[in-house]
């Protein structure tokens, strides 16, 4: 049994519940590996766990993704060796740590050309963009799509990716600064929702037709407006709750508005099979190495300063991705 340091919480609540502690680290199980993190990703799902919106056993850790070096492998692991550069977006919290035991099935090898901080900033968000654009609704050349939070971590990746696929991208943002950033990353029509009615603007841009898909990570505040943006038979993709959970879904509203589809996808269902994880990660890494995608790391914090990072994230003061450096 070795020791390491990690961020732990004993109760849910404000950012101050996160504490830097010495923790015990067991030897890897037969199918596990131990990773020494170089960088850890910061995501809104971390806030959901910290506040209790998403329940988890307590005391516990936070953080869903990281990148670093393998320092030990379990007896039955054949796909990784010590010294391998790796990254992961796991399905259980605990990445806010110097070292961590992770099931080998959840980890992928990291190409030498991709830095650790880039990997930590794109694994969860980049794999999310991959399944949203290539599987939940497969974006085709000529599509016009609506993406909320276009200057956020997922948003900037998805804007670039959708543009590379030949789509026209409409995105909502909260400020002119974020509008400029979204535009620089492939958003054709950034809408500053604090002064414009985004549903009306989408109808103007599409000549009244609406869009075939809305990707919405905001939740409560944008739900009805998002439905108003959809063309008949369009799909509303709800993949986050930044403003709070959605209200109860009225099925007849979807019918009345044109037989709309609704889905609430989660990354970890899309990567549950090893072959899907490998294919999705390969697609993501290929896009990065080709130059079609570039990570936008707007903020870097020391892992011990994670409370400040959460405060900035919840106040929407962040731009692009944020990483915690170990």
PENOR-V719958 format. One record per backbone hydrogen bond with DSSP energy under -0.5 kcal/mol. CO is the residue of the C=O (numbers start at 1). NH is the residue of the N-H. E is the energy in kcal/mol with one decimal. If there is no record, write none. Layout:
co:CO nh:NH e:E
co:CO nh:NH e:E
This chain:
co:2 nh:25 e:-3.9
co:4 nh:23 e:-3.1
co:5 nh:98 e:-2.8
co:6 nh:21 e:-3.0
co:7 nh:62 e:-0.6
co:8 nh:19 e:-2.6
co:9 nh:59 e:-0.7
co:9 nh:60 e:-2.2
co:14 nh:17 e:-2.3
co:15 nh:18 e:-1.9
co:19 nh:8 e:-2.7
co:19 nh:21 e:-0.6
co:21 nh:6 e:-2.5
co:23 nh:4 e:-2.8
co:25 nh:2 e:-2.5
co:29 nh:32 e:-1.8
co:30 nh:76 e:-2.0
co:31 nh:104 e:-2.4
co:32 nh:74 e:-2.7
co:33 nh:35 e:-0.5
co:33 nh:102 e:-2.8
co:34 nh:71 e:-3.0
co:34 nh:72 e:-1.1
co:35 nh:37 e:-0.8
co:35 nh:100 e:-2.0
co:36 nh:69 e:-2.1
co:38 nh:326 e:-1.8
co:39 nh:67 e:-2.4
co:40 nh:324 e:-3.3
co:42 nh:322 e:-0.6
co:43 nh:46 e:-1.4
co:43 nh:47 e:-0.8
co:44 nh:48 e:-1.9
co:45 nh:49 e:-2.0
co:46 nh:50 e:-2.4
co:47 nh:51 e:-2.6
co:48 nh:52 e:-0.9
co:48 nh:53 e:-1.1
co:48 nh:54 e:-1.9
co:50 nh:13 e:-2.1
co:53 nh:55 e:-0.6
co:60 nh:9 e:-2.7
co:62 nh:96 e:-3.0
co:63 nh:94 e:-1.2
co:63 nh:95 e:-2.3
co:64 nh:90 e:-2.2
co:65 nh:41 e:-1.6
co:66 nh:88 e:-2.0
co:67 nh:38 e:-3.0
co:67 nh:39 e:-1.8
co:68 nh:86 e:-2.6
co:69 nh:36 e:-3.0
co:70 nh:83 e:-3.0
co:72 nh:34 e:-2.9
co:74 nh:77 e:-1.4
co:76 nh:78 e:-0.5
co:81 nh:84 e:-2.0
co:84 nh:70 e:-2.3
co:85 nh:110 e:-2.6
co:86 nh:68 e:-2.1
co:87 nh:108 e:-2.6
co:88 nh:66 e:-1.7
co:95 nh:97 e:-2.8
co:96 nh:7 e:-2.8
co:98 nh:37 e:-2.2
co:100 nh:35 e:-2.8
co:102 nh:33 e:-2.5
co:103 nh:106 e:-2.0
co:104 nh:107 e:-1.5
co:106 nh:89 e:-0.6
co:108 nh:87 e:-2.2
co:109 nh:111 e:-0.5
co:111 nh:114 e:-1.8
co:113 nh:115 e:-0.6
co:115 nh:119 e:-2.5
co:116 nh:120 e:-2.7
co:117 nh:121 e:-1.3
co:118 nh:122 e:-1.1
co:119 nh:122 e:-0.7
co:119 nh:123 e:-1.9
co:122 nh:126 e:-2.9
co:122 nh:127 e:-0.7
co:123 nh:127 e:-2.1
co:124 nh:128 e:-1.7
co:125 nh:129 e:-2.5
co:126 nh:130 e:-2.2
co:127 nh:131 e:-2.3
co:128 nh:132 e:-2.5
co:129 nh:133 e:-2.5
co:130 nh:134 e:-2.3
co:131 nh:135 e:-1.8
co:131 nh:136 e:-3.4
co:132 nh:137 e:-1.7
co:133 nh:139 e:-2.6
co:137 nh:139 e:-1.1
co:140 nh:143 e:-2.2
co:143 nh:168 e:-3.2
co:144 nh:212 e:-0.8
co:145 nh:170 e:-2.7
co:146 nh:215 e:-2.8
co:147 nh:172 e:-1.6
co:149 nh:152 e:-1.8
co:151 nh:320 e:-2.3
co:152 nh:156 e:-2.7
co:153 nh:157 e:-1.3
co:154 nh:158 e:-3.2
co:155 nh:159 e:-2.7
co:156 nh:160 e:-1.8
co:157 nh:161 e:-2.6
co:158 nh:162 e:-3.0
co:159 nh:163 e:-2.2
co:160 nh:164 e:-2.2
co:161 nh:165 e:-1.3
co:162 nh:167 e:-2.3
co:163 nh:166 e:-1.4
co:166 nh:142 e:-2.7
co:167 nh:169 e:-0.5
co:168 nh:145 e:-2.4
co:168 nh:170 e:-0.5
co:169 nh:188 e:-1.1
co:169 nh:189 e:-2.1
co:170 nh:147 e:-2.7
co:171 nh:191 e:-3.5
co:172 nh:150 e:-2.4
co:173 nh:193 e:-2.1
co:175 nh:179 e:-1.9
co:176 nh:180 e:-2.3
co:177 nh:181 e:-1.8
co:178 nh:182 e:-2.7
co:179 nh:183 e:-2.5
co:180 nh:184 e:-2.1
co:181 nh:185 e:-0.8
co:182 nh:185 e:-0.8
co:182 nh:187 e:-2.4
co:183 nh:186 e:-1.6
co:186 nh:188 e:-0.7
co:189 nh:171 e:-1.8
co:190 nh:192 e:-0.5
co:191 nh:173 e:-2.7
co:191 nh:193 e:-1.2
co:192 nh:195 e:-1.8
co:192 nh:196 e:-1.5
co:196 nh:198 e:-0.9
co:197 nh:201 e:-2.3
co:198 nh:202 e:-2.5
co:199 nh:203 e:-2.0
co:200 nh:204 e:-1.9
co:201 nh:205 e:-2.6
co:202 nh:206 e:-2.1
co:203 nh:208 e:-3.7
co:204 nh:207 e:-1.4
co:206 nh:209 e:-1.9
co:211 nh:231 e:-2.7
co:212 nh:235 e:-2.3
co:213 nh:146 e:-1.8
co:214 nh:216 e:-0.7
co:214 nh:237 e:-2.9
co:215 nh:148 e:-2.5
co:215 nh:217 e:-0.5
co:216 nh:239 e:-2.3
co:216 nh:240 e:-0.7
co:217 nh:242 e:-2.0
co:218 nh:220 e:-0.5
co:218 nh:243 e:-3.5
co:219 nh:222 e:-1.3
co:219 nh:223 e:-1.1
co:222 nh:226 e:-2.6
co:223 nh:227 e:-2.0
co:224 nh:228 e:-1.9
co:225 nh:229 e:-0.7
co:226 nh:229 e:-1.1
co:226 nh:230 e:-0.6
co:227 nh:230 e:-1.1
co:229 nh:211 e:-2.5
co:231 nh:234 e:-2.1
co:234 nh:261 e:-2.9
co:235 nh:214 e:-1.9
co:235 nh:237 e:-0.7
co:236 nh:238 e:-0.7
co:236 nh:263 e:-2.1
co:237 nh:216 e:-3.2
co:237 nh:239 e:-0.7
co:241 nh:244 e:-1.7
co:244 nh:220 e:-2.2
co:248 nh:250 e:-0.5
co:249 nh:251 e:-0.8
co:250 nh:253 e:-1.0
co:250 nh:254 e:-1.0
co:251 nh:254 e:-0.6
co:251 nh:255 e:-1.4
co:252 nh:256 e:-3.2
co:253 nh:257 e:-1.7
co:254 nh:260 e:-2.6
co:255 nh:258 e:-1.8
co:255 nh:259 e:-1.4
co:258 nh:233 e:-2.8
co:261 nh:236 e:-3.0
co:263 nh:238 e:-2.4
co:266 nh:269 e:-1.4
co:266 nh:270 e:-1.0
co:267 nh:270 e:-0.9
co:267 nh:271 e:-1.5
co:269 nh:272 e:-0.6
co:273 nh:276 e:-0.7
co:273 nh:277 e:-2.2
co:274 nh:278 e:-2.6
co:275 nh:279 e:-2.0
co:276 nh:280 e:-2.7
co:277 nh:281 e:-2.7
co:278 nh:282 e:-2.3
co:279 nh:283 e:-2.1
co:280 nh:284 e:-2.4
co:281 nh:285 e:-3.1
co:282 nh:286 e:-2.5
co:283 nh:287 e:-2.0
co:284 nh:288 e:-1.9
co:285 nh:289 e:-3.0
co:286 nh:290 e:-2.1
co:287 nh:291 e:-0.6
co:287 nh:292 e:-1.0
co:287 nh:293 e:-1.9
co:288 nh:291 e:-1.0
co:295 nh:297 e:-0.7
co:296 nh:298 e:-1.0
co:296 nh:321 e:-3.2
co:299 nh:323 e:-1.9
co:301 nh:325 e:-3.4
co:302 nh:305 e:-2.0
co:303 nh:306 e:-1.3
co:305 nh:308 e:-0.6
co:305 nh:309 e:-1.6
co:306 nh:310 e:-2.6
co:307 nh:311 e:-2.2
co:308 nh:312 e:-2.4
co:309 nh:313 e:-2.3
co:310 nh:314 e:-2.7
co:311 nh:315 e:-1.7
co:312 nh:317 e:-2.7
co:312 nh:318 e:-0.6
co:313 nh:316 e:-1.3
co:320 nh:153 e:-0.6
co:321 nh:298 e:-1.7
co:321 nh:299 e:-1.5
co:322 nh:42 e:-1.8
co:323 nh:301 e:-2.4
co:323 nh:325 e:-0.6
co:324 nh:40 e:-2.5
co:325 nh:303 e:-2.2
